[in-house]
Structures are given as C-alpha cells and as structure tokens.
Amino acid sequence: MLINSAYAANGLPLGGGAAGGIMGFLPLIVIFVLFYWMLIRPQMRRAKEQRAMLGALQKGDEVVTAGGTLGRITKVTDNYVSVEVADNVVVHVQKQSIQTLLPKGTIKNIGA
C-alpha cells in the first residue's frame, strides 16, 4: 500500500520547507570551513614564507636545496642561484629548488 504525503493548508509538505534545505547544507559548510582553517590557510602561509625567503637570498647565505645539497650562495639572478658545494665547485640551481636558509656558520660546523 502506498501512503500519500501529508500537506499543510498552504499546500507545502509537512516537516519540510526552506529551513530543512539550509540545515541539509550546514554540515557541508562546516566541513568546508574546517578544511580551510586546517589545510588551506596554513599551506598559503608556508608558501608566502617560502616566497619571502627566496626573495631575500643574497651572496654568502648558506642553503639546502630540494635535493639535499648543502652549500653557500655565490651568485643570485632572477631565476637561478649559483651554490658553492665544495672548494671551487659551483652548482647552478633554480631559485625554487632552495628549500632552507641555514644560519651562518652551519657548513663550517657540519664539516668539523
């Protein structure tokens, strides 16, 4: 047997309405807000810090590349950086491959 839905005097179904539609989307809205605060916002902050670090690179800075190479910057251009990894051994890498700016004297302390 089929049971027909009950309707109110104005012709709208009982128990439904505009409020029910908004309440259905509320969990999705909450999930999106949590996703933004926990994942997107921190990632944007890290990217901003990385861009600032790359923009401030200068000759004499000690860095680590994405490949794990440790060296001292000898020359900085718009897109490339020359990194001295050993005495008279210079490697040219893209600026974006610089991962970490190290404190001065780190290379000297590691070599000891």
C-alpha positions in Angstrom: 0.0 0.0 0.0 1.2 3.5 -0.8 0.7 6.3 1.6 0.3 9.8 0.3 2.3 12.6 1.8 0.6 14.9 4.2 0.2 18.5 3.1 -0.4 21.6 5.2 -3.2 24.1 4.5 -0.9 26.2 2.2 0.0 23.2 0.0 3.5 22.7 1.3 4.6 19.3 2.6 4.6 19.0 6.3 8.0 18.9 8.1 9.9 20.3 5.1 10.4 23.8 3.9 13.2 26.3 3.4 14.7 25.7 6.8 15.1 22.0 6.1 17.1 22.8 2.9 19.5 25.0 4.7 20.0 22.6 7.5 20.9 19.9 4.9 23.8 22.1 3.7 25.0 23.1 7.2 27.3 20.0 7.6 28.9 20.7 4.2 29.5 24.3 5.1 31.1 23.3 8.5 33.3 20.8 6.7 34.5 23.4 4.2 35.3 25.9 7.0 37.3 23.3 8.9 39.1 22.2 5.7 40.0 25.9 5.0 41.3 26.6 8.6 43.2 23.3 9.0 44.7 22.8 5.5 44.4 25.6 3.0 45.3 28.6 5.3 48.5 27.0 6.8 49.6 26.0 3.3 49.1 29.5 2.0 51.1 30.9 4.9 54.0 28.5 4.3 54.1 29.4 0.6 54.2 33.1 1.5 57.1 32.5 3.9 58.9 30.5 1.2 58.5 33.3 -1.4 59.8 35.8 1.1 62.8 33.6 1.8 63.6 33.2 -1.9 63.3 36.9 -2.5 65.7 37.7 0.4 68.5 35.3 -0.8 71.9 37.0 -1.2 75.5 36.1 -1.8 77.1 34.3 1.2 73.9 32.7 2.5 74.1 29.0 3.4 71.3 27.0 2.0 70.0 23.4 1.4 68.5 22.6 -2.0 65.5 20.3 -2.6 67.9 17.5 -3.4 69.6 17.9 -0.1 72.8 19.6 -1.3 74.3 21.9 1.2 76.2 25.0 0.0 77.0 28.7 0.1 75.4 31.1 -2.5 78.0 32.8 -4.7 75.7 34.5 -7.2 71.9 35.3 -7.3 70.0 36.1 -10.5 66.2 36.4 -11.2 65.6 32.7 -11.7 68.9 30.9 -10.8 71.3 30.7 -7.9 75.0 29.6 -8.0 75.8 27.4 -5.0 79.3 26.5 -4.0 79.1 23.0 -2.6 82.9 22.5 -2.2 86.1 24.5 -2.8 85.9 25.7 -6.4 82.8 23.5 -7.2 79.8 25.6 -8.1 76.4 24.2 -9.0 73.7 26.3 -10.7 70.2 25.6 -9.5 66.8 27.2 -9.9 65.8 29.5 -7.1 62.6 27.5 -6.4 64.8 24.5 -5.5 66.2 26.2 -2.5 64.4 24.7 0.5 66.0 26.1 3.6 68.1 29.1 4.6 70.6 28.0 7.2 72.2 30.1 10.0 75.6 31.4 9.2 78.4 29.0 10.1 76.3 25.8 9.7 78.6 24.5 6.9 81.7 25.1 9.0 80.2 23.2 12.0 79.0 20.2 9.9 82.4 19.8 8.2 84.2 19.6 11.6 
